Amino acid sequence: MTSHKTTQTMKPATAAKKLGVYLEATPAEFQEGVVSRDELNALQAEPPQWLLDLRRNGPHPRPVVAAKLGVSISGLARGGVTEALTTEKIDALKAENPEWLRKERATQAEVRKEAARVKAKNAAARDEERQTTRR
């Protein structure tokens, strides 16, 4: 009995998310078809010009916008940013540095600090547990 290996495919939205680009800004043929795992790997290994341009100039999806601004996706929503932004608009926001952006960046810094504290605490507890079990 022979097994047939089926090609894994994904919806364009999933592929766009994995590529870190805004689906609505991709070419029509990308949006209308399905993307195989091999095609995705090829796009990642040797991105075509349209993909390079989208990654450089945008518009960028919310996760990318949030990362470039140093805030959470929820922070973007609280700041009233609900649409995809271009790199130019992101840079303008950074230069303007509105109050909401300063607050969200401070919140993000606190979240990272707390996550690091918890991680260190858990690591210390694991080390102590290992020491106890060795005795």
Number of C-alpha atoms within 10 A of each C-alpha: 3 4 5 6 6 6 10 10 15 15 14 19 17 14 22 22 13 11 17 17 25 21 20 14 18 16 11 10 9 17 17 10 11 17 21 16 14 12 13 18 13 12 14 13 9 11 15 11 9 12 21 13 12 18 19 13 14 22 25 24 21 22 19 19 24 19 11 14 20 20 21 18 17 15 20 21 13 13 15 10 15 13 13 20 19 18 18 12 15 19 14 11 13 15 9 10 13 11 10 14 20 15 15 20 17 14 16 16 14 12 12 12 12 12 12 12 12 12 12 12 12 12 12 12 12 12 11 11 11 11 10 9 7 6 5
